[in-house]
């Protein structure tokens, strides 16, 4: 997310998920604009997470609060 509140596309989704896995994350929120990048993530890596998609910063906040 930018300071202005817009949500961009994640360029290296597989790399970011690997960092999350190494840090012990089990739940990950991904912007819906990056849903097309899921094909670049190895299935065994993707399956290790509970994934939630969000459309904008407000949606991200509501969904992150529901994940707790």
C-alpha positions in Angstrom: 0.0 0.0 0.0 1.2 3.5 -0.7 0.9 6.4 1.6 -2.0 7.6 -0.5 -3.9 4.4 0.2 -3.7 2.7 -3.2 -2.9 -1.0 -3.5 -0.3 -2.1 -6.0 0.6 -5.5 -7.5 3.2 -7.6 -5.7 6.1 -8.3 -8.1 7.7 -11.3 -6.4 4.9 -13.1 -4.6 6.8 -16.4 -4.3 9.8 -14.6 -2.7 7.6 -12.7 -0.3 5.7 -15.9 0.7 9.1 -17.7 1.3 10.2 -14.8 3.6 6.8 -15.1 5.4 7.2 -18.9 5.8 10.8 -18.5 7.1 9.5 -16.0 9.7 6.8 -18.4 10.9 3.7 -16.9 9.3 0.7 -19.1 8.9 -1.8 -16.5 7.6 -1.1 -14.0 4.8 -3.1 -11.2 3.3 -2.6 -10.5 -0.4 -4.0 -7.7 -2.5 -6.6 -9.0 -5.0 -4.7 -7.1 -7.7 -1.9 -9.7 -7.2 -4.2 -12.8 -7.6 -2.8 -13.3 -11.1 0.7 -13.9 -9.6 -0.5 -17.0 -7.7 0.5 -19.1 -10.7 4.1 -18.2 -10.1 4.1 -19.6 -6.6 5.0 -23.3 -6.2 1.9 -25.2 -4.9 3.8 -26.7 -1.9 4.7 -23.1 -0.7 1.2 -21.7 -1.3 -0.5 -24.6 0.5 1.4 -23.7 3.8 -0.7 -20.6 4.3 -4.2 -19.5 5.1 -4.7 -16.8 2.4 -7.0 -13.9 2.6 -7.4 -11.3 -0.3 -8.2 -7.7 0.2 -9.3 -4.9 -2.2 -8.4 -1.7 -0.4 -6.9 -0.6 2.9 -10.2 -0.5 4.7 -11.0 -4.1 3.5 -7.5 -5.1 4.7 -8.2 -3.7 8.2 -11.5 -5.4 8.5 -10.2 -8.8 7.3 -7.1 -8.6 9.4 -9.2 -8.0 12.5 -11.3 -11.0 11.7 -8.2 -13.2 11.4 -7.2 -12.6 15.0 
